[in-house]
Amino acid sequence: MTIITILLTFFFIFASSIKILAWQKFIFETQLIFFKKYGLNRNHMFCIGLIELSAAITLVISMIFDFEVLNGIGALGIAFTSLGAIYFHLRFDTIKDAIPAIVTLLLSTVLIVSNQALLKLAI
């Protein structure tokens, strides 16, 4: 599960940093076009970036302190944003555009389902 956590962490730190800071011009402009097509604006994009960054930081903290519940919470945050991305891509675009979100949803679901500490809290 450590490998999945690391992959999701790096991916979402990268993705959120573009949404928040707009440092990679081509990807930022491409994503902003998607957001505008969905009826969303730059502020929505920024907020989603903050949610993604928060989830990624939660995953980092879970690895540093070996705190399994935080791993599950971070994975839930990623699953939440991935579901939103899938919804908008399938509603306004094609399934091809939704593939990255589908992959991150699957990976975060693996973390959630395998998380014993989170399961104990739910029961």
C-alpha positions, 0 to 999 in steps of 0.5 A, spaced: 500 500 500 505 504 500 507 504 493 499 506 491 500 512 497 506 514 494 503 514 487 497 518 489 501 523 493 506 525 487 500 525 482 496 530 486 501 534 489 503 535 482 496 536 479 494 541 485 500 545 484 498 546 477 490 548 479 493 553 485 499 556 482 498 555 475 505 554 474 505 549 468 502 554 463 499 548 457 496 544 463 493 549 466 490 552 460 487 546 458 484 544 465 481 551 465 478 550 458 475 544 461 472 547 467 469 553 463 466 548 459 463 545 465 460 551 467 466 552 473 471 558 473 478 559 476 475 560 483 472 553 483 479 550 480 483 553 485 478 550 491 479 543 488 486 544 487 486 546 495 482 539 496 487 535 492 493 538 496 490 537 503 488 530 501 496 529 498 498 532 505 494 528 509 497 522 505 504 524 506 503 525 514 500 518 514 506 515 511 511 520 516 507 518 522 505 511 520 498 513 522 493 509 518 487 512 519 490 519 516 491 514 510 484 512 509 482 520 510 487 522 505 484 516 500 477 518 501 479 526 499 482 523 493 476 518 491 471 524 492 475 529 487 476 523 483 468 521 483 467 529 481 472 529 475 469 522 473 462 525 473 464 532 469 468 528 464 463 523 462 457 528 462 461 533 458 467 530 455 469 522 453 470 516 457 478 517 454 478 524 458 476 520 465 481 515 465 486 518 469 480 520 474 478 513 474 485 510 475 486 515 481 479 512 484 481 505 483 487 506 487 484 510 492 479 505 493 484 500 494 487 504 500 480 505 503 478 498 502 485 495 505 485 500 511 483 496 517 483 502 522 478 506 517 474 500 517 474 499 525 472 507 525 466 505 521 464 499 525 
